[in-house]
């Protein structure tokens, strides 16, 4: 079922690009595609390894030396879920550009 959600997000993204092409032109579509691809990559990379909390620990109880250890607070996201969430971010950024330029331009 989740594969169909990703497919529907891709179709929604393509429909938004087609609507933008009709309303705003080819340059805006190229800009929106690049911007959406950038946000897709950012979201995909950040979901690959979610941010952790640095924690200072010492090897020995009386030692002054401390080491920084990463403590993961969020679990790693599986690949299909990462793709779906990244596609959602890309669709959101494309929709934001379309609404911003469409509403503010007229």
QUIHUKA-V794204 format. One record per residue. N is the residue number from 1. RES is the residue in one small letter. SS is DSSP state (alpha for helix, beta for strand, coil for the rest). OMEGA is omega in degrees with one decimal (* if undefined). D_LAST is the distance of its C-alpha to the last C-alpha in Angstrom with 1 decimal. Layout:
# QUIHUKA-V794204
n->[N & N]
res->[RES & RES]
ss->[SS & SS]
omega->[OMEGA & OMEGA]
d_last->[D_LAST & D_LAST]
This chain:
# QUIHUKA-V794204
n->[1 & 2 & 3 & 4 & 5 & 6 & 7 & 8 & 9 & 10 & 11 & 12 & 13 & 14 & 15 & 16 & 17 & 18 & 19 & 20 & 21 & 22 & 23 & 24 & 25 & 26 & 27 & 28 & 29 & 30 & 31 & 32 & 33 & 34 & 35 & 36 & 37 & 38 & 39 & 40 & 41 & 42 & 43 & 44 & 45 & 46 & 47 & 48 & 49 & 50 & 51 & 52 & 53 & 54 & 55 & 56 & 57 & 58 & 59 & 60 & 61 & 62 & 63 & 64 & 65 & 66 & 67 & 68 & 69 & 70 & 71 & 72 & 73 & 74 & 75 & 76 & 77 & 78 & 79 & 80 & 81 & 82 & 83 & 84 & 85 & 86 & 87 & 88 & 89 & 90 & 91 & 92 & 93 & 94 & 95 & 96 & 97 & 98 & 99 & 100 & 101 & 102 & 103 & 104 & 105 & 106]
res->[x & x & x & x & x & x & x & x & x & x & x & x & x & x & x & x & x & x & x & x & x & x & x & x & x & x & x & x & x & x & x & x & x & x & x & x & x & x & x & x & x & x & x & x & x & x & x & x & x & x & x & x & x & x & x & x & x & x & x & x & x & x & x & x & x & x & x & x & x & x & x & x & x & x & x & x & x & x & x & x & x & x & x & x & x & x & x & x & x & x & x & x & x & x & x & x & x & x & x & x & x & x & x & x & x & x]
ss->[coil & alpha & alpha & alpha & alpha & alpha & alpha & alpha & alpha & alpha & alpha & alpha & alpha & alpha & alpha & alpha & alpha & alpha & alpha & alpha & alpha & alpha & alpha & coil & coil & alpha & alpha & alpha & alpha & alpha & alpha & alpha & alpha & alpha & alpha & alpha & alpha & alpha & alpha & alpha & alpha & alpha & alpha & alpha & alpha & alpha & alpha & alpha & coil & coil & coil & beta & beta & beta & beta & beta & beta & coil & coil & coil & coil & coil & coil & coil & coil & coil & beta & beta & beta & beta & beta & beta & coil & coil & coil & coil & coil & coil & alpha & alpha & alpha & alpha & alpha & alpha & alpha & alpha & alpha & alpha & alpha & alpha & alpha & alpha & alpha & alpha & alpha & alpha & alpha & alpha & alpha & alpha & alpha & alpha & alpha & alpha & alpha & coil]
omega->[-178.4 & 176.6 & 177.7 & 176.3 & 178.0 & 177.8 & 178.4 & 176.0 & 177.8 & 178.2 & 176.5 & 178.5 & 178.9 & 177.2 & 176.4 & 178.7 & 178.1 & 177.3 & 177.0 & 179.7 & 179.4 & -174.0 & -169.3 & 176.3 & -174.1 & -178.0 & 179.8 & 177.9 & 178.3 & 177.8 & -179.2 & 178.8 & 178.4 & -179.4 & 178.4 & 177.4 & 177.2 & 179.5 & 174.9 & -179.6 & 179.3 & -179.5 & -178.9 & -179.8 & -179.8 & 178.2 & 177.8 & 176.1 & -177.8 & -177.8 & 178.5 & 179.7 & 176.9 & -178.1 & 179.5 & 178.3 & 175.8 & -178.0 & -178.3 & -175.2 & -176.8 & -174.0 & 176.2 & -179.4 & 176.8 & 179.8 & 177.6 & -179.8 & 178.8 & 176.9 & -178.7 & 179.0 & 178.2 & 177.7 & 176.5 & -176.6 & 178.5 & -174.3 & 180.0 & 178.7 & 176.1 & 178.7 & -179.3 & 179.1 & 178.5 & 175.1 & 176.8 & 177.4 & 179.2 & 177.7 & 178.6 & 179.3 & 177.2 & 178.1 & 177.4 & 177.9 & -178.7 & -179.6 & -179.6 & -178.0 & 179.9 & -178.1 & -178.9 & -178.6 & -176.6 & *]
d_last->[39.8 & 37.9 & 37.7 & 35.8 & 33.3 & 32.7 & 32.4 & 29.9 & 27.8 & 28.0 & 27.0 & 24.0 & 23.0 & 23.4 & 21.4 & 18.4 & 18.8 & 19.1 & 16.0 & 14.1 & 15.9 & 14.9 & 11.1 & 10.7 & 14.1 & 17.5 & 17.0 & 14.7 & 17.4 & 20.1 & 18.7 & 18.2 & 21.7 & 23.4 & 21.9 & 22.9 & 26.3 & 26.8 & 26.3 & 28.5 & 31.3 & 31.0 & 31.3 & 34.1 & 36.1 & 35.8 & 36.9 & 39.8 & 41.6 & 40.2 & 40.8 & 44.3 & 46.0 & 48.4 & 51.8 & 54.8 & 58.1 & 61.5 & 64.0 & 67.0 & 67.2 & 68.7 & 66.8 & 64.4 & 62.5 & 59.3 & 57.1 & 53.4 & 52.9 & 49.7 & 49.6 & 47.1 & 45.7 & 43.4 & 44.7 & 43.5 & 41.0 & 42.2 & 40.5 & 38.9 & 37.4 & 36.2 & 34.4 & 32.9 & 31.7 & 30.4 & 28.5 & 26.9 & 25.8 & 24.4 & 22.4 & 21.2 & 20.0 & 18.2 & 16.5 & 15.5 & 13.9 & 12.1 & 10.8 & 10.1 & 8.2 & 6.5 & 5.8 & 5.6 & 3.8 & 0.0]
